[in-house]
């Protein structure tokens, strides 16, 4: 897990420099586990980040998604675009600036029935200052910022 200082430094450097190499369409670790192994459905039905389990996983969009239950996995499988975070689970605020940044499970927002993740709580605060405007900006950059 990133420390606050590391995350802020990474976000700052990422915002200053667009992605140089092609990034995967979903934020994932070296094992292809999406969004730090957290259950994307839980953000909707439990209103909090919940760690997924290897026994409940599915592949989607080039990554392995983990879920807290078979029910959540089934809901995701039925409609993955409904539950997958926008901008591939990369930081929504960074995307609004035309950059990519990793995310942490605790920095999240469900807005207009969509999940947005952020690099840290500060980025989430900046994101929340103008969500509709930030969405418009991020949509203008996405998916081109993947490289």
N, CA, C and O atoms as a DFTB+ gen file, in Angstrom:
588 C
 N C O
     1  1       0.846      -1.173       0.000
     2  2       0.000       0.000       0.000
     3  2       0.891       1.236       0.000
     4  3       1.948       1.243       0.632
     5  1       0.477       2.256      -0.692
     6  2       1.240       3.483      -0.773
     7  2       1.079       4.293       0.503
     8  3       0.006       4.312       1.105
     9  1       2.163       4.968       0.916
    10  2       2.032       5.914       2.015
    11  2       1.416       7.189       1.454
    12  3       1.358       7.378       0.239
    13  1       0.968       8.040       2.324
    14  2       0.356       9.299       1.864
    15  2       1.367      10.117       1.069
    16  3       1.030      10.658       0.016
    17  1       2.590      10.212       1.555
    18  2       3.619      10.995       0.872
    19  2       3.920      10.411      -0.506
    20  3       4.035      11.146      -1.487
    21  1       4.047       9.074      -0.574
    22  2       4.322       8.416      -1.845
    23  2       3.174       8.630      -2.823
    24  3       3.396       8.913      -4.000
    25  1       1.958       8.496      -2.333
    26  2       0.794       8.666      -3.195
    27  2       0.708      10.094      -3.715
    28  3       0.456      10.309      -4.901
    29  1       0.914      11.066      -2.843
    30  2       0.870      12.468      -3.285
    31  2       1.974      12.768      -4.289
    32  3       1.743      13.469      -5.274
    33  1       3.163      12.247      -4.047
    34  2       4.272      12.464      -4.985
    35  2       3.972      11.803      -6.323
    36  3       4.223      12.390      -7.375
    37  1       3.442      10.599      -6.291
    38  2       3.098       9.892      -7.514
    39  2       2.015      10.643      -8.276
    40  3       2.105      10.804      -9.493
    41  1       1.001      11.098      -7.569
    42  2      -0.067      11.847      -8.221
    43  2       0.479      13.126      -8.835
    44  3       0.145      13.456      -9.973
    45  1       1.307      13.846      -8.106
    46  2       1.874      15.094      -8.624
    47  2       2.710      14.838      -9.870
    48  3       2.588      15.565     -10.856
    49  1       3.553      13.818      -9.838
    50  2       4.385      13.543     -11.008
    51  2       3.547      13.044     -12.171
    52  3       3.841      13.353     -13.326
    53  1       2.509      12.277     -11.880
    54  2       1.643      11.772     -12.933
    55  2       0.858      12.905     -13.574
    56  3       0.694      12.941     -14.793
    57  1       0.379      13.823     -12.761
    58  2      -0.370      14.953     -13.310
    59  2       0.516      15.847     -14.169
    60  3       0.039      16.476     -15.114
    61  1       1.797      15.903     -13.844
    62  2       2.711      16.751     -14.590
    63  2       3.164      16.100     -15.888
    64  3       3.551      16.799     -16.824
    65  1       3.124      14.775     -15.960
    66  2       3.635      14.057     -17.117
    67  2       2.588      13.068     -17.612
    68  3       2.251      12.128     -16.893
    69  1       2.067      13.256     -18.822
    70  2       1.121      12.278     -19.345
    71  2       1.778      10.903     -19.462
    72  3       3.003      10.788     -19.506
    73  1       0.957       9.880     -19.512
    74  2       1.473       8.518     -19.613
    75  2       2.355       8.374     -20.845
    76  3       1.968       8.780     -21.941
    77  1       3.549       7.793     -20.667
    78  2       4.480       7.630     -21.765
    79  2       4.329       6.263     -22.426
    80  3       4.533       6.139     -23.634
    81  1       3.982       5.254     -21.669
    82  2       3.806       3.911     -22.207
    83  2       2.333       3.540     -22.114
    84  3       1.591       4.069     -21.286
    85  1       1.936       2.631     -22.970
    86  2       0.535       2.215     -22.947
    87  2       0.213       1.555     -21.612
    88  3       0.919       0.647     -21.173
    89  1      -0.834       2.009     -20.983
    90  2      -1.281       1.456     -19.703
    91  2      -2.407       0.469     -19.968
    92  3      -3.120       0.595     -20.964
    93  1      -2.574      -0.518     -19.084
    94  2      -3.708      -1.423     -19.257
    95  2      -5.021      -0.663     -19.070
    96  3      -5.050       0.352     -18.374
    97  1      -6.102      -1.138     -19.679
    98  2      -7.372      -0.413     -19.593
    99  2      -7.981      -0.390     -18.199
   100  3      -8.907       0.379     -17.940
   101  1      -7.469      -1.230     -17.294
   102  2      -7.964      -1.282     -15.922
   103  2      -6.779      -1.195     -14.980
   104  3      -5.770      -1.870     -15.184
   105  1      -6.894      -0.354     -13.931
   106  2      -5.850      -0.268     -12.913
   107  2      -5.730      -1.628     -12.233
   108  3      -6.689      -2.117     -11.636
   109  1      -4.540      -2.241     -12.328
   110  2      -4.330      -3.585     -11.805
   111  2      -2.903      -3.761     -11.312
   112  3      -2.003      -3.008     -11.685
   113  1      -2.712      -4.757     -10.476
   114  2      -1.373      -5.058      -9.992
   115  2      -0.670      -6.009     -10.961
   116  3      -1.208      -6.323     -12.023
   117  1       0.521      -6.465     -10.602
   118  2       1.289      -7.322     -11.502
   119  2       0.681      -8.718     -11.659
   120  3       1.118      -9.486     -12.517
   121  1      -0.310      -9.049     -10.851
   122  2      -1.029     -10.322     -11.000
   123  2      -2.324     -10.141     -11.778
   124  3      -3.113     -11.079     -11.898
   125  1      -2.548      -8.945     -12.307
   126  2      -3.738      -8.565     -13.065
   127  2      -4.977      -8.397     -12.189
   128  3      -6.095      -8.401     -12.704
   129  1      -4.800      -8.250     -10.870
   130  2      -5.928      -8.041      -9.959
   131  2      -6.368      -6.573     -10.063
   132  3      -5.578      -5.659      -9.829
   133  1      -7.630      -6.371     -10.415
   134  2      -8.174      -5.023     -10.600
   135  2      -8.416      -4.330      -9.261
   136  3      -8.700      -4.974      -8.251
   137  1      -8.300      -3.042      -9.276
   138  2      -8.624      -2.097      -8.195
   139  2      -8.241      -2.604      -6.804
   140  3      -9.054      -2.606      -5.879
   141  1      -6.997      -3.029      -6.681
   142  2      -6.438      -3.454      -5.396
   143  2      -7.162      -4.644      -4.773
   144  3      -7.060      -4.863      -3.566
   145  1      -7.889      -5.414      -5.577
   146  2      -8.583      -6.588      -5.063
   147  2      -9.882      -6.285      -4.337
   148  3     -10.434      -7.153      -3.661
   149  1     -10.374      -5.058      -4.472
   150  2     -11.623      -4.692      -3.790
   151  2     -12.827      -4.977      -4.678
   152  3     -12.737      -4.959      -5.905
   153  1     -13.935      -5.237      -4.035
   154  2     -15.178      -5.608      -4.689
   155  2     -15.886      -4.354      -5.201
   156  3     -16.333      -3.542      -4.391
   157  1     -16.003      -4.168      -6.527
   158  2     -16.662      -2.959      -7.035
   159  2     -18.155      -2.909      -6.723
   160  3     -18.719      -1.822      -6.597
   161  1     -18.794      -4.055      -6.599
   162  2     -20.235      -4.097      -6.311
   163  2     -20.513      -3.621      -4.882
   164  3     -21.548      -3.007      -4.624
   165  1     -19.608      -3.897      -3.969
   166  2     -19.807      -3.510      -2.567
   167  2     -19.915      -1.999      -2.390
   168  3     -20.601      -1.538      -1.478
   169  1     -19.257      -1.225      -3.237
   170  2     -19.381       0.239      -3.133
   171  2     -20.839       0.659      -3.313
   172  3     -21.272       1.667      -2.755
   173  1     -21.589      -0.111      -4.090
   174  2     -22.993       0.200      -4.336
   175  2     -23.916      -0.401      -3.280
   176  3     -24.801       0.287      -2.771
   177  1     -23.719      -1.683      -2.944
   178  2     -24.687      -2.315      -2.061
   179  2     -24.305      -2.295      -0.577
   180  3     -25.131      -2.627       0.273
   181  1     -23.065      -1.910      -0.257
   182  2     -22.682      -1.778       1.148
   183  2     -22.172      -0.370       1.473
   184  3     -21.878      -0.066       2.629
   185  1     -22.069       0.473       0.468
   186  2     -21.633       1.866       0.631
   187  2     -20.291       1.989       1.349
   188  3     -20.086       2.883       2.169
   189  1     -19.385       1.073       1.022
   190  2     -18.040       1.127       1.597
   191  2     -17.133       0.186       0.814
   192  3     -17.613      -0.715       0.127
   193  1     -15.815       0.398       0.919
   194  2     -14.897      -0.542       0.276
   195  2     -14.842      -1.852       1.052
   196  3     -14.720      -1.858       2.277
   197  1     -14.934      -2.956       0.324
   198  2     -14.881      -4.289       0.920
   199  2     -13.890      -5.113       0.093
   200  3     -14.003      -5.185      -1.131
   201  1     -12.930      -5.725       0.762
   202  2     -11.945      -6.551       0.060
   203  2     -12.628      -7.755      -0.568
   204  3     -13.503      -8.377       0.035
   205  1     -12.215      -8.071      -1.784
   206  2     -12.709      -9.255      -2.462
   207  2     -11.896     -10.472      -2.040
   208  3     -10.908     -10.350      -1.315
   209  1     -12.317     -11.633      -2.494
   210  2     -11.639     -12.888      -2.168
   211  2     -11.322     -13.634      -3.460
   212  3     -12.069     -13.558      -4.436
   213  1     -10.208     -14.353      -3.451
   214  2      -9.793     -15.110      -4.633
   215  2     -10.829     -16.145      -5.039
   216  3     -10.924     -16.487      -6.218
   217  1     -11.601     -16.648      -4.097
   218  2     -12.604     -17.666      -4.428
   219  2     -13.783     -17.093      -5.203
   220  3     -14.549     -17.842      -5.811
   221  1     -13.934     -15.778      -5.187
   222  2     -15.008     -15.122      -5.930
   223  2     -14.386     -14.140      -6.914
   224  3     -14.311     -12.944      -6.633
   225  1     -13.947     -14.628      -8.047
   226  2     -13.340     -13.726      -9.016
   227  2     -13.872     -13.979     -10.409
   228  3     -14.429     -15.036     -10.703
   229  1     -13.684     -12.975     -11.267
   230  2     -14.121     -13.054     -12.655
   231  2     -13.170     -12.205     -13.496
   232  3     -12.552     -11.268     -12.990
   233  1     -13.058     -12.534     -14.765
   234  2     -12.237     -11.735     -15.682
   235  2     -13.124     -10.784     -16.458
   236  3     -14.220     -11.132     -16.898
   237  1     -12.617      -9.577     -16.610
   238  2     -13.329      -8.565     -17.389
   239  2     -12.336      -7.497     -17.812
   240  3     -11.554      -7.009     -16.997
   241  1     -12.369      -7.140     -19.066
   242  2     -11.583      -6.035     -19.608
   243  2     -10.082      -6.180     -19.315
   244  3      -9.413      -5.203     -18.978
   245  1      -9.567      -7.390     -19.445
   246  2      -8.141      -7.629     -19.293
   247  2      -7.642      -7.746     -17.870
   248  3      -6.432      -7.777     -17.648
   249  1      -8.536      -7.811     -16.903
   250  2      -8.127      -7.879     -15.492
   251  2      -8.951      -8.925     -14.751
   252  3      -9.993      -9.373     -15.229
   253  1      -8.463      -9.299     -13.584
   254  2      -9.171     -10.218     -12.699
   255  2      -9.810      -9.386     -11.587
   256  3      -9.123      -8.666     -10.861
   257  1     -11.105      -9.494     -11.467
   258  2     -11.870      -8.757     -10.463
   259  2     -12.221      -9.706      -9.336
   260  3     -12.599     -10.852      -9.578
   261  1     -12.097      -9.234      -8.110
   262  2     -12.428     -10.052      -6.948
   263  2     -13.651      -9.475      -6.238
   264  3     -13.886      -8.266      -6.249
   265  1     -14.420     -10.369      -5.623
   266  2     -15.677      -9.988      -4.989
   267  2     -15.772     -10.586      -3.602
   268  3     -15.114     -11.582      -3.302
   269  1     -16.580      -9.989      -2.765
   270  2     -16.748     -10.452      -1.391
   271  2     -17.704     -11.635      -1.300
   272  3     -17.718     -12.350      -0.298
   273  1     -18.499     -11.841      -2.338
   274  2     -19.481     -12.926      -2.303
   275  2     -19.800     -13.406      -3.711
   276  3     -19.515     -12.729      -4.699
   277  1     -20.390     -14.579      -3.776
   278  2     -20.837     -15.114      -5.066
   279  2     -21.951     -14.239      -5.647
   280  3     -22.048     -14.085      -6.864
   281  1     -22.779     -13.673      -4.790
   282  2     -23.864     -12.799      -5.250
   283  2     -23.309     -11.547      -5.931
   284  3     -23.811     -11.131      -6.975
   285  1     -22.277     -10.952      -5.342
   286  2     -21.683      -9.763      -5.953
   287  2     -21.021     -10.114      -7.278
   288  3     -21.121      -9.359      -8.245
   289  1     -20.344     -11.262      -7.325
   290  2     -19.722     -11.703      -8.576
   291  2     -20.797     -11.898      -9.649
   292  3     -20.597     -11.506     -10.799
   293  1     -21.914     -12.490      -9.291
   294  2     -23.001     -12.719     -10.249
   295  2     -23.588     -11.393     -10.742
   296  3     -23.882     -11.249     -11.928
   297  1     -23.758     -10.435      -9.844
   298  2     -24.284      -9.121     -10.240
   299  2     -23.340      -8.443     -11.224
   300  3     -23.781      -7.856     -12.213
   301  1     -22.035      -8.527     -10.950
   302  2     -21.036      -7.935     -11.835
   303  2     -21.048      -8.637     -13.190
   304  3     -21.024      -7.979     -14.229
   305  1     -21.085      -9.966     -13.184
   306  2     -21.064     -10.732     -14.434
   307  2     -22.273     -10.398     -15.304
   308  3     -22.176     -10.394     -16.532
   309  1     -23.399     -10.121     -14.675
   310  2     -24.619      -9.800     -15.405
   311  2     -24.535      -8.425     -16.066
   312  3     -25.108      -8.222     -17.137
   313  1     -23.822      -7.471     -15.437
   314  2     -23.741      -6.113     -15.966
   315  2     -22.452      -5.435     -15.507
   316  3     -22.497      -4.547     -14.655
   317  1     -21.300      -5.837     -16.056
   318  2     -20.033      -5.284     -15.572
   319  2     -19.895      -3.773     -15.768
   320  3     -19.272      -3.105     -14.941
   321  1     -20.457      -3.226     -16.833
   322  2     -20.324      -1.777     -17.035
   323  2     -21.091      -0.984     -15.977
   324  3     -20.787       0.186     -15.742
   325  1     -22.054      -1.593     -15.356
   326  2     -22.810      -0.933     -14.277
   327  2     -21.950      -0.766     -13.027
   328  3     -22.055       0.241     -12.326
   329  1     -21.095      -1.761     -12.748
   330  2     -20.347      -1.766     -11.498
   331  2     -18.867      -1.403     -11.626
   332  3     -18.273      -0.916     -10.665
   333  1     -18.274      -1.626     -12.774
   334  2     -16.844      -1.313     -12.933
   335  2     -16.641       0.189     -12.773
   336  3     -17.437       0.978     -13.283
   337  1     -15.592       0.590     -12.074
   338  2     -15.365       2.029     -11.898
   339  2     -15.049       2.713     -13.219
   340  3     -14.469       2.112     -14.122
   341  1     -15.429       3.949     -13.315
   342  2     -15.131       4.733     -14.506
   343  2     -13.617       4.917     -14.618
   344  3     -12.887       4.832     -13.631
   345  1     -13.178       5.168     -15.824
   346  2     -11.765       5.398     -16.148
   347  2     -10.896       4.221     -15.729
   348  3      -9.756       4.394     -15.299
   349  1     -11.456       3.021     -15.861
   350  2     -10.704       1.810     -15.600
   351  2     -10.238       1.643     -14.167
   352  3      -9.359       0.826     -13.895
   353  1     -10.807       2.396     -13.255
   354  2     -10.381       2.318     -11.862
   355  2      -9.161       3.160     -11.565
   356  3      -8.669       3.161     -10.437
   357  1      -8.659       3.884     -12.568
   358  2      -7.595       4.856     -12.323
   359  2      -8.218       6.075     -11.643
   360  3      -9.440       6.220     -11.619
   361  1      -7.394       6.926     -11.104
   362  2      -7.876       8.103     -10.385
   363  2      -8.716       8.995     -11.301
   364  3      -8.238       9.461     -12.335
   365  1      -9.959       9.224     -10.913
   366  2     -10.870      10.047     -11.702
   367  2     -10.394      11.501     -11.754
   368  3     -10.526      12.160     -12.785
   369  1      -9.843      11.999     -10.651
   370  2      -9.365      13.380     -10.657
   371  2      -8.161      13.521     -11.584
   372  3      -8.073      14.491     -12.336
   373  1      -7.238      12.567     -11.538
   374  2      -6.084      12.609     -12.450
   375  2      -6.564      12.540     -13.897
   376  3      -6.037      13.246     -14.757
   377  1      -7.558      11.698     -14.173
   378  2      -8.098      11.601     -15.529
   379  2      -8.654      12.945     -15.984
   380  3      -8.550      13.286     -17.162
   381  1      -9.237      13.709     -15.076
   382  2      -9.779      15.024     -15.432
   383  2      -8.667      16.011     -15.789
   384  3      -8.922      17.058     -16.384
   385  1      -7.447      15.670     -15.425
   386  2      -6.276      16.492     -15.749
   387  2      -5.488      15.898     -16.912
   388  3      -4.440      16.422     -17.290
   389  1      -5.995      14.797     -17.480
   390  2      -5.329      14.176     -18.621
   391  2      -4.195      13.248     -18.243
   392  3      -3.274      13.044     -19.034
   393  1      -4.244      12.681     -17.044
   394  2      -3.164      11.826     -16.563
   395  2      -3.731      10.568     -15.921
   396  3      -4.937      10.447     -15.702
   397  1      -2.830       9.636     -15.626
   398  2      -3.199       8.407     -14.934
   399  2      -2.552       8.391     -13.561
   400  3      -1.424       8.855     -13.397
   401  1      -3.256       7.863     -12.583
   402  2      -2.708       7.674     -11.238
   403  2      -3.379       6.463     -10.615
   404  3      -4.548       6.192     -10.889
   405  1      -2.648       5.730      -9.776
   406  2      -3.256       4.593      -9.076
   407  2      -4.276       5.096      -8.060
   408  3      -4.352       6.290      -7.771
   409  1      -5.044       4.174      -7.533
   410  2      -6.088       4.549      -6.584
   411  2      -5.977       3.747      -5.299
   412  3      -5.307       2.715      -5.233
   413  1      -6.658       4.258      -4.276
   414  2      -6.788       3.523      -3.018
   415  2      -8.275       3.256      -2.791
   416  3      -9.116       4.050      -3.211
   417  1      -8.603       2.155      -2.137
   418  2     -10.015       1.790      -1.964
   419  2     -10.831       2.812      -1.173
   420  3     -12.030       2.956      -1.411
   421  1     -10.208       3.517      -0.245
   422  2     -10.938       4.434       0.637
   423  2     -11.338       5.742      -0.035
   424  3     -12.189       6.460       0.491
   425  1     -10.755       6.067      -1.169
   426  2     -11.042       7.336      -1.854
   427  2     -11.993       7.055      -3.017
   428  3     -11.560       6.853      -4.152
   429  1     -13.276       7.045      -2.723
   430  2     -14.265       6.662      -3.715
   431  2     -15.488       7.555      -3.633
   432  3     -15.741       8.215      -2.625
   433  1     -16.241       7.556      -4.727
   434  2     -17.495       8.300      -4.802
   435  2     -18.424       7.544      -5.742
   436  3     -18.006       7.121      -6.820
   437  1     -19.664       7.374      -5.348
   438  2     -20.693       6.938      -6.284
   439  2     -21.492       8.179      -6.616
   440  3     -22.077       8.814      -5.738
   441  1     -21.509       8.515      -7.890
   442  2     -22.201       9.706      -8.354
   443  2     -23.004       9.331      -9.599
   444  3     -22.458       8.746     -10.535
   445  1     -24.266       9.657      -9.615
   446  2     -25.134       9.388     -10.753
   447  2     -25.050       7.914     -11.161
   448  3     -24.978       7.588     -12.346
   449  1     -25.060       7.035     -10.158
   450  2     -25.043       5.583     -10.354
   451  2     -23.761       5.055     -10.992
   452  3     -23.778       4.006     -11.635
   453  1     -22.652       5.772     -10.822
   454  2     -21.361       5.324     -11.350
   455  2     -20.313       5.437     -10.242
   456  3     -20.377       6.326      -9.393
   457  1     -19.352       4.520     -10.270
   458  2     -18.277       4.480      -9.283
   459  2     -17.043       5.196      -9.821
   460  3     -16.595       4.935     -10.937
   461  1     -16.503       6.100      -9.011
   462  2     -15.276       6.822      -9.330
   463  2     -14.295       6.598      -8.185
   464  3     -14.655       6.739      -7.016
   465  1     -13.059       6.251      -8.521
   466  2     -12.009       6.057      -7.526
   467  2     -10.977       7.164      -7.662
   468  3     -10.808       7.746      -8.733
   469  1     -10.285       7.449      -6.557
   470  2      -9.257       8.485      -6.560
   471  2      -7.974       7.986      -5.919
   472  3      -7.967       6.977      -5.213
   473  1      -6.898       8.702      -6.172
   474  2      -5.565       8.321      -5.694
   475  2      -5.450       8.418      -4.174
   476  3      -4.717       7.650      -3.552
   477  1      -6.168       9.353      -3.586
   478  2      -6.107       9.567      -2.141
   479  2      -7.299      10.436      -1.745
   480  3      -8.074      10.870      -2.597
   481  1      -7.433      10.683      -0.451
   482  2      -8.583      11.458       0.023
   483  2      -8.521      12.920      -0.413
   484  3      -9.558      13.547      -0.627
   485  1      -7.324      13.460      -0.544
   486  2      -7.190      14.843      -1.028
   487  2      -7.682      14.949      -2.466
   488  3      -8.422      15.872      -2.803
   489  1      -7.274      14.008      -3.314
   490  2      -7.737      14.006      -4.707
   491  2      -9.260      13.844      -4.754
   492  3      -9.928      14.467      -5.579
   493  1      -9.804      13.009      -3.869
   494  2     -11.259      12.852      -3.823
   495  2     -11.926      14.182      -3.454
   496  3     -12.960      14.536      -4.021
   497  1     -11.345      14.904      -2.521
   498  2     -11.895      16.208      -2.157
   499  2     -11.894      17.172      -3.331
   500  3     -12.866      17.897      -3.544
   501  1     -10.812      17.184      -4.088
   502  2     -10.737      18.043      -5.274
   503  2     -11.740      17.586      -6.330
   504  3     -12.376      18.414      -6.982
   505  1     -11.882      16.287      -6.500
   506  2     -12.849      15.715      -7.431
   507  2     -14.264      16.158      -7.079
   508  3     -15.044      16.536      -7.953
   509  1     -14.585      16.108      -5.791
   510  2     -15.944      16.408      -5.340
   511  2     -16.295      17.898      -5.427
   512  3     -17.471      18.253      -5.343
   513  1     -15.303      18.767      -5.593
   514  2     -15.593      20.201      -5.707
   515  2     -16.406      20.524      -6.961
   516  3     -17.173      21.487      -6.974
   517  1     -16.237      19.721      -8.017
   518  2     -16.991      19.935      -9.256
   519  2     -17.090      18.616     -10.012
   520  3     -16.464      18.448     -11.059
   521  1     -17.869      17.687      -9.488
   522  2     -17.950      16.359     -10.110
   523  2     -18.421      16.440     -11.565
   524  3     -17.769      15.854     -12.430
   525  1     -19.515      17.133     -11.879
   526  2     -19.948      17.160     -13.288
   527  2     -18.880      17.766     -14.216
   528  3     -18.653      17.256     -15.313
   529  1     -18.240      18.830     -13.784
   530  2     -17.182      19.439     -14.596
   531  2     -15.980      18.529     -14.744
   532  3     -15.390      18.436     -15.820
   533  1     -15.614      17.854     -13.653
   534  2     -14.484      16.931     -13.718
   535  2     -14.797      15.726     -14.596
   536  3     -13.911      15.216     -15.282
   537  1     -16.038      15.269     -14.584
   538  2     -16.436      14.163     -15.462
   539  2     -16.316      14.590     -16.925
   540  3     -15.799      13.836     -17.749
   541  1     -16.786      15.785     -17.248
   542  2     -16.674      16.277     -18.627
   543  2     -15.215      16.324     -19.068
   544  3     -14.874      15.906     -20.174
   545  1     -14.360      16.839     -18.185
   546  2     -12.929      16.916     -18.523
   547  2     -12.329      15.529     -18.686
   548  3     -11.622      15.271     -19.660
   549  1     -12.602      14.632     -17.741
   550  2     -12.042      13.272     -17.807
   551  2     -12.537      12.535     -19.052
   552  3     -11.770      11.832     -19.710
   553  1     -13.820      12.698     -19.370
   554  2     -14.358      12.047     -20.559
   555  2     -13.649      12.526     -21.828
   556  3     -13.506      11.770     -22.789
   557  1     -13.215      13.766     -21.823
   558  2     -12.478      14.299     -22.968
   559  2     -11.099      13.673     -23.140
   560  3     -10.587      13.595     -24.256
   561  1     -10.504      13.231     -22.053
   562  2      -9.179      12.616     -22.099
   563  2      -9.244      11.095     -22.229
   564  3      -8.313      10.479     -22.749
   565  1     -10.330      10.487     -21.763
   566  2     -10.419       9.028     -21.699
   567  2     -10.967       8.465     -23.002
   568  3     -11.929       9.032     -23.521
   569  1     -10.433       7.408     -23.558
   570  2      -9.338       6.560     -23.090
   571  2      -7.975       6.933     -23.659
   572  3      -7.010       6.191     -23.476
   573  1      -7.878       8.061     -24.341
   574  2      -6.613       8.469     -24.967
   575  2      -5.420       8.507     -24.025
   576  3      -4.287       8.291     -24.456
   577  1      -5.658       8.781     -22.741
   578  2      -4.529       8.871     -21.815
   579  2      -3.900       7.508     -21.512
   580  3      -2.856       7.442     -20.863
   581  1      -4.515       6.438     -21.969
   582  2      -3.915       5.109     -21.754
   583  2      -2.646       4.928     -22.598
   584  3      -1.842       4.034     -22.335
   585  1      -2.477       5.776     -23.600
   586  2      -1.258       5.718     -24.404
   587  2      -1.426       5.039     -25.660
   588  3      -0.473       4.922     -26.431
